[in-house]
Amino acid sequence: MKKIIIAIDGLSGCGKSTTAKSVAKVLKYAYIDSGAMYRAVTLYFLNKHTNLSNIQEIRQSLESVNIDFHVDDKDGSQRIFLNGKDVEDEIRGMPVTDQVSEVSKIKEIRQALVAKQRQLGSKKGVVMDGRDIGTVVFPDAELKVFMSAKLEVRAARRLKELQGRGQHADLDQIRENLAKRDHLDSSRAESPLVKAADAVEIDTSDLQFEDQVARILELARDKMN
């Protein structure tokens, strides 16, 4: 079977990352969480108090950002490292979640991370999820999937995820944050969240996790053959 690029885009909280991880594991493909990269940059900018209105400060901060992915030897999970430090759990907290869409819409940041993402996927055999993977990062990807789900469903899932990480969270705050991110992600000038013309849309509102993974695997194997 030939190796392909699988691009999974969609709304926040619709299960992109967990689905993409499972698909990659079954296919023995590399998995790249592009959203985690934007979250890591957001965390760095928050810690350094980078002025998002000052392009010079943004560029200087970007020069000091080094992002890597490592596999945990204990459970095989993928962890993101920012300048040598494991920040996988820290980037999932609400402080980063509240700011990541504002950071992600900045042209200089998107250009830097898109270049890194293209480098990571250059040899194919990769599953990458995000907002603009099928439209900007890999417009020629062999398989493009656009995932969606109802806002209430996504908010409940995100609450469960945060609680599972031992973090305090409020359902109303999560719902408000998701709605805000939907608007910001889809209306930004730089690489907005849109469904690629040739993407297969999957609404996960009423789907079991195993079913959405199976559907994407079926699509992928058709392309691989």
C-alpha positions as CSV (number, residue, x, y, z in Angstrom):
1,M,0.0,0.0,0.0
2,K,1.2,3.5,-0.8
3,K,1.7,6.0,2.0
4,I,-0.7,8.9,2.0
5,I,-1.3,12.1,4.0
6,I,-4.6,12.2,6.0
7,A,-5.7,15.7,6.8
8,I,-8.4,16.0,9.5
9,D,-9.9,19.5,10.0
10,G,-12.9,20.6,12.0
11,L,-14.4,22.5,14.9
12,S,-13.0,22.5,18.4
13,G,-14.1,19.7,20.6
14,C,-15.5,17.4,17.8
15,G,-13.0,14.6,18.5
16,K,-10.3,15.4,15.9
17,S,-7.3,14.7,18.0
18,T,-8.4,11.4,19.6
19,T,-9.8,10.2,16.3
20,A,-6.6,11.1,14.4
21,K,-4.4,9.4,17.1
22,S,-6.4,6.2,16.8
23,V,-6.3,6.2,13.0
24,A,-2.6,6.8,13.0
25,K,-2.0,4.0,15.5
26,V,-3.9,1.5,13.4
27,L,-2.2,2.5,10.2
28,K,1.2,2.8,12.0
29,Y,1.4,6.3,10.7
30,A,3.0,9.4,12.4
31,Y,0.4,11.6,14.2
32,I,0.9,15.3,14.3
33,D,-1.4,17.5,16.5
34,S,-1.1,20.9,14.8
35,G,-3.4,22.5,17.4
36,A,-1.0,21.5,20.1
37,M,1.7,23.5,18.3
38,Y,-0.4,26.6,18.4
39,R,-1.2,26.0,22.0
40,A,2.5,25.6,22.8
41,V,3.3,29.0,21.1
42,T,0.4,30.5,23.0
43,L,1.7,29.2,26.3
44,Y,5.2,30.7,25.5
45,F,3.7,34.0,24.6
46,L,1.6,34.1,27.8
47,N,4.6,33.3,30.0
48,K,6.8,35.9,28.2
49,H,3.9,38.5,28.2
50,T,4.4,39.0,24.5
51,N,2.5,41.9,23.1
52,L,0.2,40.5,20.4
53,S,-0.1,43.9,18.8
54,N,3.7,44.3,18.4
55,I,4.9,42.3,15.3
56,Q,8.6,42.8,16.3
57,E,7.9,41.2,19.7
58,I,6.1,38.4,18.1
59,R,8.9,37.7,15.7
60,Q,11.5,37.8,18.5
61,S,9.4,35.4,20.6
62,L,9.0,33.0,17.7
63,E,12.8,32.8,17.3
64,S,13.0,31.4,20.8
65,V,10.3,28.8,20.3
66,N,11.4,25.2,19.7
67,I,8.6,22.6,19.4
68,D,9.1,18.8,19.4
69,F,6.9,15.7,19.8
70,H,8.0,12.7,21.8
71,V,6.3,9.4,22.5
72,D,5.9,8.4,26.1
73,D,7.7,5.1,26.8
74,K,5.2,4.1,29.4
75,D,1.9,4.3,27.5
76,G,2.9,5.2,23.9
77,S,1.1,8.5,24.1
78,Q,2.5,11.5,22.2
79,R,3.7,14.5,24.3
80,I,4.6,18.0,23.1
81,F,7.7,19.6,24.3
82,L,8.3,23.4,24.3
83,N,12.0,24.3,24.5
84,G,12.8,20.9,26.0
85,K,10.0,20.9,28.6
86,D,7.0,18.6,28.5
87,V,4.0,21.0,28.3
88,E,1.3,18.5,27.1
89,D,-0.9,19.0,30.2
90,E,-0.2,22.7,30.7
91,I,-1.3,23.7,27.1
92,R,-4.8,22.1,27.7
93,G,-5.8,24.4,30.5
94,M,-8.3,27.2,30.2
95,P,-5.7,30.1,30.2
96,V,-4.2,28.8,26.9
97,T,-7.6,27.7,25.6
98,D,-8.9,31.3,26.1
99,Q,-6.1,32.8,24.1
100,V,-5.1,30.3,21.4
101,S,-7.5,31.5,18.7
102,E,-6.2,35.1,19.1
103,V,-2.6,33.8,18.8
104,S,-3.5,31.5,15.9
105,K,-4.9,34.2,13.7
106,I,-1.6,36.1,13.5
107,K,0.0,35.8,10.1
108,E,3.6,35.4,11.2
109,I,2.8,32.6,13.6
110,R,0.7,30.7,11.1
111,Q,3.4,31.0,8.5
112,A,6.1,29.7,10.9
113,L,4.0,26.7,12.1
114,V,2.7,25.8,8.6
115,A,6.3,25.5,7.4
116,K,7.1,23.2,10.4
117,Q,4.0,21.1,9.7
118,R,4.9,20.7,6.0
119,Q,8.4,19.6,7.0
120,L,7.0,17.0,9.5
121,G,4.7,15.5,6.8
122,S,7.0,15.7,3.9
123,K,7.6,11.9,3.7
124,K,3.9,11.1,3.9
125,G,2.5,8.3,6.1
126,V,1.1,10.9,8.4
127,V,-2.2,11.9,10.0
128,M,-2.4,15.6,10.9
129,D,-5.4,17.3,12.5
130,G,-6.2,21.0,12.8
131,R,-8.1,23.8,11.2
132,D,-6.4,24.4,7.9
133,I,-4.6,21.1,7.1
134,G,-6.6,20.2,4.0
135,T,-6.9,23.7,2.7
136,V,-3.5,25.3,3.5
137,V,-0.9,23.0,5.0
138,F,-1.5,20.0,2.7
139,P,-4.0,21.0,-0.1
140,D,-2.9,18.0,-2.1
141,A,-3.5,15.5,0.7
142,E,-4.9,12.2,-0.6
143,L,-7.6,12.1,2.1
144,K,-9.3,15.1,3.6
145,V,-11.8,14.8,6.4
146,F,-13.9,17.7,8.0
147,M,-15.3,16.8,11.4
148,S,-18.2,18.6,13.1
149,A,-20.5,18.2,16.0
150,K,-23.2,20.2,17.8
151,L,-22.0,22.9,20.2
152,E,-23.7,21.3,23.3
153,V,-22.1,17.9,22.5
154,R,-18.7,19.5,22.0
155,A,-18.9,21.4,25.3
156,A,-19.9,18.3,27.2
157,R,-16.9,16.4,25.7
158,R,-14.5,19.2,26.5
159,L,-15.7,19.3,30.1
160,K,-15.2,15.6,30.5
161,E,-11.7,15.9,29.0
162,L,-10.7,18.7,31.4
163,Q,-12.1,16.8,34.4
164,G,-10.2,13.7,33.4
165,R,-7.0,15.8,33.6
166,G,-7.9,16.9,37.1
167,Q,-8.7,20.5,36.0
168,H,-11.6,22.5,37.3
169,A,-13.9,23.6,34.5
170,D,-17.4,25.2,34.1
171,L,-19.7,24.0,31.3
172,D,-21.1,27.5,30.5
173,Q,-17.6,28.9,30.2
174,I,-16.5,26.0,27.9
175,R,-19.6,26.5,25.8
176,E,-18.9,30.2,25.5
177,N,-15.3,29.6,24.7
178,L,-16.1,27.1,21.9
179,A,-18.6,29.4,20.3
180,K,-16.1,32.3,20.4
181,R,-13.4,30.0,18.9
182,D,-15.7,28.8,16.2
183,H,-16.3,32.5,15.2
184,L,-12.6,33.5,15.4
185,D,-11.3,30.4,13.6
186,S,-13.8,30.7,10.7
187,S,-13.7,34.5,10.2
188,R,-9.9,35.2,10.5
189,A,-8.2,36.6,7.5
190,E,-5.2,34.2,7.6
191,S,-6.0,30.5,6.9
192,P,-9.6,30.5,8.1
193,L,-11.4,27.3,9.2
194,V,-13.3,26.1,6.1
195,K,-14.2,22.7,4.7
196,A,-12.1,21.9,1.7
197,A,-14.1,21.3,-1.5
198,D,-12.9,17.7,-1.7
199,A,-13.2,16.9,2.0
200,V,-15.5,14.2,3.4
201,E,-17.6,15.7,6.2
202,I,-18.3,13.6,9.3
203,D,-20.8,14.8,12.0
204,T,-19.8,13.1,15.2
205,S,-22.7,14.4,17.3
206,D,-24.4,11.0,17.4
207,L,-21.5,8.7,16.5
208,Q,-19.7,6.4,18.8
209,F,-15.9,7.0,18.8
210,E,-15.2,3.6,17.3
211,D,-17.6,4.3,14.4
212,Q,-15.9,7.6,13.4
213,V,-12.5,5.9,13.5
214,A,-13.7,3.0,11.4
215,R,-15.2,5.4,8.9
216,I,-11.9,7.3,8.4
217,L,-9.9,4.0,8.2
218,E,-12.3,2.8,5.5
219,L,-11.7,6.0,3.5
220,A,-8.0,5.9,4.1
221,R,-7.6,2.3,2.9
222,D,-9.6,3.1,-0.3
223,K,-7.0,5.8,-1.0
224,M,-4.0,3.7,-0.1
225,N,-5.1,1.0,-2.5
